[in-house]
Amino acid sequence: MQRLFGPKGRKVAAALLVLVLIVMLFPFYVIGRSAMEYEDADGVSRFSFRNWRVLFAHLPVGRQLFNSSVVTLGSVAVILFVSALAAFALSKLRPRFGGALLSAVTASMMIPMQSIILTEFINFASLGLTDNMLSVILTYAALGVPFGCFLLTSFMRDMPDELIEAAQIDGMPYWRMFLHVILPLSTPALLAVGVLQFIQIWDDLLVALIFLQEPTVRTITVGLAVLQSGRVLDIPVLLAGSLLSAVPAMAAYLLFQRYLIGGLMLGIGK
């Protein structure tokens, strides 16, 4: 950057980045402030935990956070497992028509979720899986596997084929190659796919709202949507719930951002 812009250019770039950071963090400041304030009868805003007490009184927050965790982690686990297996087969085993199959999988990412969600609901209803977290996990997995397969295949293609050949000479079966050779080397890409899918699934509302109507199996996003549809709309309470719901996704990104960026760059570079 110093060669391209010089010292003054670096200062301008740093100032612009700080400005962008302020703009991006300002909504969180407003949400946090509104969630911690309560306007009394005199119209004076005071610091109070009243919004949080109302939120926990009207919403089973702990249960819904647990449901969201089960749905999200289960979906991510299925996505990573299926995507890694498919990527290993397409990149190293090279089946017949593998290129066409990968193109079809990649093209499926362009199918809008809204166009298949009702059909999926009818199919799961016929199997008696309505109000069942398994149906949501399978739906999210079906939507996330094409992206995971595409990224992991791009990553695994440039792994040295000599590793597979050496394993074959040693008599190692394919499942051991996959577990002990391919998966450890694919950790950056797996983490990148996992974090991206975690954030997307945790924040999603549409699928869970359609499939999970029973209060005991609702996720936190569905719970907040139902709370919002009540007779009395309390904006500060909703903001408190939104802030609480956003914490896991933000924590996942902050904890794994190095692996996320590194995995994506490795996939792009390869």
PAVEXKOL-114799 format. One record per residue (C-alpha): residue number from 1; residue in three letters; x, y, z. Coordinates in Angstrom, 3 decimals, decimal comma. Layout:
N
+-----+------+----------+----------+----------+
|  nr | rest |       px |       py |       pz |
+-----+------+----------+----------+----------+
| NUM |  ALA |        X |        Y |        Z |
...
+-----+------+----------+----------+----------+
This chain:
270
+-----+------+----------+----------+----------+
|  nr | rest |       px |       py |       pz |
+-----+------+----------+----------+----------+
|   1 |  MET |    0,000 |    0,000 |    0,000 |
|   2 |  GLN |    2,900 |    2,345 |    0,717 |
|   3 |  ARG |    4,262 |    1,943 |   -2,798 |
|   4 |  LEU |    0,866 |    2,502 |   -4,372 |
|   5 |  PHE |   -0,386 |    5,450 |   -2,343 |
|   6 |  GLY |    2,531 |    6,831 |   -0,353 |
|   7 |  PRO |    2,325 |    8,085 |    3,265 |
|   8 |  LYS |   -0,511 |   10,542 |    2,561 |
|   9 |  GLY |   -2,512 |    7,933 |    0,716 |
|  10 |  ARG |   -2,161 |    5,551 |    3,637 |
|  11 |  LYS |   -3,524 |    8,173 |    6,020 |
|  12 |  VAL |   -6,479 |    8,862 |    3,733 |
|  13 |  ALA |   -7,203 |    5,136 |    3,420 |
|  14 |  ALA |   -7,002 |    4,709 |    7,194 |
|  15 |  ALA |   -9,384 |    7,651 |    7,723 |
|  16 |  LEU |  -11,856 |    6,178 |    5,239 |
|  17 |  LEU |  -11,697 |    2,797 |    6,955 |
|  18 |  VAL |  -12,356 |    4,412 |   10,329 |
|  19 |  LEU |  -15,323 |    6,265 |    8,843 |
|  20 |  VAL |  -16,719 |    3,052 |    7,385 |
|  21 |  LEU |  -16,246 |    1,343 |   10,759 |
|  22 |  ILE |  -18,188 |    4,092 |   12,528 |
|  23 |  VAL |  -21,019 |    3,904 |   10,010 |
|  24 |  MET |  -21,233 |    0,121 |   10,383 |
|  25 |  LEU |  -21,114 |    0,143 |   14,194 |
|  26 |  PHE |  -23,557 |    3,021 |   14,658 |
|  27 |  PRO |  -26,695 |    0,824 |   14,268 |
|  28 |  PHE |  -25,403 |   -1,490 |   17,008 |
|  29 |  TYR |  -24,879 |    1,535 |   19,252 |
|  30 |  VAL |  -28,447 |    2,690 |   18,634 |
|  31 |  ILE |  -29,855 |   -0,802 |   19,281 |
|  32 |  GLY |  -27,802 |   -1,245 |   22,443 |
|  33 |  ARG |  -28,755 |    2,157 |   23,779 |
|  34 |  SER |  -32,459 |    1,680 |   23,045 |
|  35 |  ALA |  -32,401 |   -1,765 |   24,650 |
|  36 |  MET |  -30,984 |   -0,328 |   27,884 |
|  37 |  GLU |  -33,307 |    2,676 |   28,147 |
|  38 |  TYR |  -36,889 |    3,035 |   29,329 |
|  39 |  GLU |  -39,073 |    6,085 |   28,873 |
|  40 |  ASP |  -41,073 |    6,818 |   32,021 |
|  41 |  ALA |  -44,447 |    8,556 |   32,304 |
|  42 |  ASP |  -42,788 |   11,977 |   32,149 |
|  43 |  GLY |  -41,167 |   11,147 |   28,806 |
|  44 |  VAL |  -37,675 |   10,984 |   30,312 |
|  45 |  SER |  -35,408 |    8,163 |   29,129 |
|  46 |  ARG |  -33,621 |    6,393 |   31,967 |
|  47 |  PHE |  -31,140 |    3,547 |   32,140 |
|  48 |  SER |  -33,087 |    0,404 |   32,982 |
|  49 |  PHE |  -33,171 |   -3,377 |   32,546 |
|  50 |  ARG |  -36,938 |   -3,221 |   32,112 |
|  51 |  ASN |  -36,804 |   -4,181 |   28,411 |
|  52 |  TRP |  -34,783 |   -7,285 |   29,187 |
|  53 |  ARG |  -37,150 |   -8,315 |   31,995 |
|  54 |  VAL |  -40,134 |   -7,966 |   29,673 |
|  55 |  LEU |  -38,322 |   -9,933 |   26,958 |
|  56 |  PHE |  -37,535 |  -12,864 |   29,262 |
|  57 |  ALA |  -41,037 |  -12,725 |   30,752 |
|  58 |  HIS |  -42,813 |  -13,028 |   27,398 |
|  59 |  LEU |  -40,326 |  -15,183 |   25,505 |
|  60 |  PRO |  -38,614 |  -18,488 |   26,484 |
|  61 |  VAL |  -35,264 |  -17,088 |   25,441 |
|  62 |  GLY |  -33,133 |  -19,920 |   26,785 |
|  63 |  ARG |  -35,219 |  -22,595 |   25,097 |
|  64 |  GLN |  -35,307 |  -20,783 |   21,783 |
|  65 |  LEU |  -31,574 |  -20,109 |   21,816 |
|  66 |  PHE |  -31,054 |  -23,820 |   22,439 |
|  67 |  ASN |  -33,360 |  -24,671 |   19,516 |
|  68 |  SER |  -31,470 |  -22,257 |   17,272 |
|  69 |  SER |  -28,182 |  -23,851 |   18,315 |
|  70 |  VAL |  -29,439 |  -27,373 |   17,577 |
|  71 |  VAL |  -30,816 |  -26,380 |   14,172 |
|  72 |  THR |  -27,764 |  -24,350 |   13,165 |
|  73 |  LEU |  -25,055 |  -26,728 |   14,379 |
|  74 |  GLY |  -26,904 |  -29,764 |   13,027 |
|  75 |  SER |  -27,337 |  -28,139 |    9,626 |
|  76 |  VAL |  -23,703 |  -27,039 |    9,468 |
|  77 |  ALA |  -22,519 |  -30,532 |   10,426 |
|  78 |  VAL |  -24,563 |  -32,135 |    7,629 |
|  79 |  ILE |  -23,428 |  -29,503 |    5,123 |
|  80 |  LEU |  -19,740 |  -30,002 |    5,932 |
|  81 |  PHE |  -19,940 |  -33,796 |    5,901 |
|  82 |  VAL |  -21,848 |  -34,108 |    2,623 |
|  83 |  SER |  -19,939 |  -31,290 |    0,912 |
|  84 |  ALA |  -16,560 |  -32,710 |    1,909 |
|  85 |  LEU |  -17,480 |  -36,192 |    0,679 |
|  86 |  ALA |  -18,763 |  -34,831 |   -2,627 |
|  87 |  ALA |  -15,747 |  -32,562 |   -3,070 |
|  88 |  PHE |  -13,353 |  -35,465 |   -2,380 |
|  89 |  ALA |  -15,085 |  -37,617 |   -4,976 |
|  90 |  LEU |  -15,249 |  -34,883 |   -7,609 |
|  91 |  SER |  -11,715 |  -33,570 |   -7,138 |
|  92 |  LYS |   -9,679 |  -36,715 |   -6,432 |
|  93 |  LEU |  -11,641 |  -39,775 |   -7,509 |
|  94 |  ARG |  -12,711 |  -38,048 |  -10,744 |
|  95 |  PRO |  -15,875 |  -40,002 |  -11,578 |
|  96 |  ARG |  -17,316 |  -40,133 |  -15,066 |
|  97 |  PHE |  -19,267 |  -36,959 |  -15,906 |
|  98 |  GLY |  -17,839 |  -35,361 |  -12,764 |
|  99 |  GLY |  -17,511 |  -31,989 |  -14,473 |
| 100 |  ALA |  -21,140 |  -32,011 |  -15,557 |
| 101 |  LEU |  -22,220 |  -33,075 |  -12,082 |
| 102 |  LEU |  -20,268 |  -30,230 |  -10,468 |
| 103 |  SER |  -21,788 |  -27,785 |  -12,950 |
| 104 |  ALA |  -25,275 |  -29,009 |  -12,030 |
| 105 |  VAL |  -24,529 |  -28,669 |   -8,321 |
| 106 |  THR |  -23,155 |  -25,169 |   -8,847 |
| 107 |  ALA |  -26,158 |  -24,170 |  -10,950 |
| 108 |  SER |  -28,484 |  -25,267 |   -8,138 |
| 109 |  MET |  -27,188 |  -22,355 |   -6,059 |
| 110 |  MET |  -29,140 |  -20,058 |   -8,383 |
| 111 |  ILE |  -32,501 |  -21,631 |   -7,472 |
| 112 |  PRO |  -34,379 |  -19,218 |   -5,177 |
| 113 |  MET |  -35,216 |  -20,692 |   -1,796 |
| 114 |  GLN |  -38,730 |  -19,245 |   -2,001 |
| 115 |  SER |  -39,484 |  -21,350 |   -5,077 |
| 116 |  ILE |  -38,976 |  -24,683 |   -3,300 |
| 117 |  ILE |  -39,862 |  -23,979 |    0,321 |
| 118 |  LEU |  -43,595 |  -24,770 |    0,020 |
| 119 |  THR |  -42,891 |  -28,007 |   -1,841 |
| 120 |  GLU |  -40,464 |  -29,024 |    0,866 |
| 121 |  PHE |  -43,043 |  -28,244 |    3,531 |
| 122 |  ILE |  -45,630 |  -30,437 |    1,775 |
| 123 |  ASN |  -43,125 |  -33,282 |    1,459 |
| 124 |  PHE |  -42,146 |  -33,161 |    5,122 |
| 125 |  ALA |  -45,800 |  -32,814 |    6,180 |
| 126 |  SER |  -46,596 |  -36,041 |    4,319 |
| 127 |  LEU |  -43,839 |  -37,713 |    6,370 |
| 128 |  GLY |  -45,181 |  -36,317 |    9,644 |
| 129 |  LEU |  -42,153 |  -34,086 |   10,200 |
| 130 |  THR |  -43,907 |  -30,759 |   10,680 |
| 131 |  ASP |  -42,885 |  -28,931 |   13,850 |
| 132 |  ASN |  -39,785 |  -31,112 |   13,865 |
| 133 |  MET |  -36,293 |  -29,651 |   13,880 |
| 134 |  LEU |  -35,067 |  -32,493 |   11,666 |
| 135 |  SER |  -37,078 |  -31,134 |    8,731 |
| 136 |  VAL |  -35,489 |  -27,695 |    9,176 |
| 137 |  ILE |  -32,000 |  -29,174 |    9,458 |
| 138 |  LEU |  -32,444 |  -31,183 |    6,258 |
| 139 |  THR |  -33,852 |  -28,158 |    4,409 |
| 140 |  TYR |  -30,983 |  -25,908 |    5,433 |
| 141 |  ALA |  -28,517 |  -28,662 |    4,548 |
| 142 |  ALA |  -30,023 |  -29,070 |    1,085 |
| 143 |  LEU |  -29,719 |  -25,323 |    0,525 |
| 144 |  GLY |  -26,141 |  -25,102 |    1,830 |
| 145 |  VAL |  -24,512 |  -28,203 |    0,315 |
| 146 |  PRO |  -24,127 |  -26,767 |   -3,244 |
| 147 |  PHE |  -22,075 |  -23,816 |   -2,001 |
| 148 |  GLY |  -19,987 |  -26,001 |    0,282 |
| 149 |  CYS |  -19,392 |  -28,544 |   -2,473 |
| 150 |  PHE |  -18,325 |  -25,831 |   -4,920 |
| 151 |  LEU |  -15,868 |  -24,164 |   -2,529 |
| 152 |  LEU |  -14,384 |  -27,395 |   -1,173 |
| 153 |  THR |  -13,987 |  -28,872 |   -4,658 |
| 154 |  SER |  -12,112 |  -25,765 |   -5,778 |
| 155 |  PHE |   -9,900 |  -26,078 |   -2,707 |
| 156 |  MET |   -9,181 |  -29,816 |   -2,993 |
| 157 |  ARG |   -8,442 |  -29,809 |   -6,709 |
| 158 |  ASP |   -4,965 |  -28,373 |   -6,209 |
| 159 |  MET |   -4,000 |  -30,703 |   -3,403 |
| 160 |  PRO |   -1,094 |  -32,806 |   -4,689 |
| 161 |  ASP |   -2,319 |  -36,023 |   -6,286 |
| 162 |  GLU |    0,852 |  -37,648 |   -4,977 |
| 163 |  LEU |   -0,776 |  -37,768 |   -1,541 |
| 164 |  ILE |   -3,563 |  -39,982 |   -2,867 |
| 165 |  GLU |   -1,141 |  -42,100 |   -4,869 |
| 166 |  ALA |    1,099 |  -42,627 |   -1,841 |
| 167 |  ALA |   -1,903 |  -43,610 |    0,257 |
| 168 |  GLN |   -3,012 |  -46,078 |   -2,411 |
| 169 |  ILE |    0,464 |  -47,642 |   -2,521 |
| 170 |  ASP |    0,277 |  -48,100 |    1,253 |
| 171 |  GLY |   -3,041 |  -49,898 |    0,824 |
| 172 |  MET |   -5,087 |  -47,202 |    2,544 |
| 173 |  PRO |   -8,830 |  -47,431 |    1,748 |
| 174 |  TYR |  -10,646 |  -44,381 |    0,453 |
| 175 |  TRP |  -12,474 |  -43,690 |    3,701 |
| 176 |  ARG |   -9,154 |  -43,500 |    5,566 |
| 177 |  MET |   -7,712 |  -41,222 |    2,872 |
| 178 |  PHE |  -10,688 |  -38,973 |    3,375 |
| 179 |  LEU |  -10,480 |  -38,917 |    7,178 |
| 180 |  HIS |   -6,715 |  -38,851 |    7,717 |
| 181 |  VAL |   -5,376 |  -37,055 |    4,631 |
| 182 |  ILE |   -7,994 |  -34,874 |    2,959 |
| 183 |  LEU |   -9,946 |  -33,527 |    5,942 |
| 184 |  PRO |   -6,921 |  -32,296 |    7,962 |
| 185 |  LEU |   -5,543 |  -30,462 |    4,920 |
| 186 |  SER |   -8,972 |  -28,964 |    4,176 |
| 187 |  THR |   -9,439 |  -27,403 |    7,622 |
| 188 |  PRO |   -9,238 |  -23,741 |    6,425 |
| 189 |  ALA |  -11,864 |  -24,290 |    3,734 |
| 190 |  LEU |  -14,085 |  -26,306 |    6,090 |
| 191 |  LEU |  -13,971 |  -23,516 |    8,661 |
| 192 |  ALA |  -14,789 |  -20,925 |    6,009 |
| 193 |  VAL |  -17,841 |  -22,871 |    4,828 |
| 194 |  GLY |  -18,894 |  -23,609 |    8,396 |
| 195 |  VAL |  -18,757 |  -20,002 |    9,567 |
| 196 |  LEU |  -20,583 |  -18,652 |    6,518 |
| 197 |  GLN |  -23,332 |  -21,244 |    6,811 |
| 198 |  PHE |  -23,591 |  -20,743 |   10,583 |
| 199 |  ILE |  -24,218 |  -17,020 |   10,180 |
| 200 |  GLN |  -26,699 |  -17,502 |    7,347 |
| 201 |  ILE |  -28,714 |  -20,248 |    9,059 |
| 202 |  TRP |  -28,725 |  -18,579 |   12,474 |
| 203 |  ASP |  -30,125 |  -15,344 |   11,028 |
| 204 |  ASP |  -32,648 |  -16,982 |    8,694 |
| 205 |  LEU |  -36,342 |  -16,580 |    9,453 |
| 206 |  LEU |  -38,352 |  -17,886 |    6,495 |
| 207 |  VAL |  -37,632 |  -21,631 |    6,717 |
| 208 |  ALA |  -37,984 |  -21,860 |   10,500 |
| 209 |  LEU |  -41,112 |  -19,695 |   10,474 |
| 210 |  ILE |  -42,859 |  -22,015 |    8,001 |
| 211 |  PHE |  -41,711 |  -25,341 |    9,448 |
| 212 |  LEU |  -41,706 |  -24,627 |   13,203 |
| 213 |  GLN |  -45,075 |  -23,392 |   14,442 |
| 214 |  GLU |  -45,088 |  -25,209 |   17,783 |
| 215 |  PRO |  -43,838 |  -22,857 |   20,562 |
| 216 |  THR |  -41,588 |  -25,535 |   22,074 |
| 217 |  VAL |  -39,511 |  -25,924 |   18,891 |
| 218 |  ARG |  -39,317 |  -22,303 |   17,734 |
| 219 |  THR |  -35,940 |  -20,702 |   17,123 |
| 220 |  ILE |  -35,049 |  -17,285 |   18,517 |
| 221 |  THR |  -35,707 |  -15,529 |   15,203 |
| 222 |  VAL |  -39,174 |  -17,087 |   14,977 |
| 223 |  GLY |  -39,850 |  -16,188 |   18,600 |
| 224 |  LEU |  -39,014 |  -12,545 |   17,966 |
| 225 |  ALA |  -41,191 |  -12,520 |   14,843 |
| 226 |  VAL |  -44,141 |  -13,936 |   16,792 |
| 227 |  LEU |  -43,518 |  -11,459 |   19,607 |
| 228 |  GLN |  -43,533 |   -8,641 |   17,058 |
| 229 |  SER |  -46,887 |   -9,796 |   15,697 |
| 230 |  GLY |  -48,528 |   -9,414 |   19,115 |
| 231 |  ARG |  -51,149 |   -6,858 |   19,929 |
| 232 |  VAL |  -48,714 |   -4,532 |   21,679 |
| 233 |  LEU |  -45,565 |   -3,638 |   19,758 |
| 234 |  ASP |  -42,776 |   -2,702 |   22,165 |
| 235 |  ILE |  -39,851 |   -1,587 |   20,013 |
| 236 |  PRO |  -37,208 |   -1,436 |   22,810 |
| 237 |  VAL |  -38,063 |   -5,012 |   23,835 |
| 238 |  LEU |  -37,694 |   -6,187 |   20,245 |
| 239 |  LEU |  -34,374 |   -4,375 |   19,974 |
| 240 |  ALA |  -33,161 |   -6,133 |   23,108 |
| 241 |  GLY |  -34,166 |   -9,471 |   21,604 |
| 242 |  SER |  -32,541 |   -8,622 |   18,284 |
| 243 |  LEU |  -29,302 |   -7,707 |   20,026 |
| 244 |  LEU |  -29,340 |  -10,964 |   21,964 |
| 245 |  SER |  -30,061 |  -12,939 |   18,806 |
| 246 |  ALA |  -27,203 |  -11,275 |   16,917 |
| 247 |  VAL |  -24,541 |  -12,066 |   19,530 |
| 248 |  PRO |  -23,857 |  -15,737 |   18,535 |
| 249 |  ALA |  -23,442 |  -14,887 |   14,844 |
| 250 |  MET |  -21,136 |  -11,966 |   15,626 |
| 251 |  ALA |  -19,146 |  -14,101 |   18,055 |
| 252 |  ALA |  -18,707 |  -16,837 |   15,441 |
| 253 |  TYR |  -17,408 |  -14,324 |   12,922 |
| 254 |  LEU |  -15,047 |  -12,613 |   15,366 |
| 255 |  LEU |  -13,635 |  -15,906 |   16,646 |
| 256 |  PHE |  -13,082 |  -17,445 |   13,216 |
| 257 |  GLN |  -12,590 |  -14,431 |   10,962 |
| 258 |  ARG |   -8,926 |  -15,284 |   10,385 |
| 259 |  TYR |   -9,823 |  -18,788 |    9,217 |
| 260 |  LEU |  -12,803 |  -17,469 |    7,255 |
| 261 |  ILE |  -10,799 |  -14,976 |    5,219 |
| 262 |  GLY |   -7,861 |  -17,348 |    4,853 |
| 263 |  GLY |  -10,053 |  -20,225 |    3,672 |
| 264 |  LEU |  -11,857 |  -18,088 |    1,127 |
| 265 |  MET |   -8,621 |  -16,637 |   -0,220 |
| 266 |  LEU |   -7,075 |  -20,095 |   -0,524 |
| 267 |  GLY |  -10,141 |  -21,286 |   -2,394 |
| 268 |  ILE |  -10,030 |  -18,306 |   -4,720 |
| 269 |  GLY |   -6,295 |  -18,617 |   -5,253 |
| 270 |  LYS |   -6,575 |  -22,244 |   -6,144 |
+-----+------+----------+----------+----------+
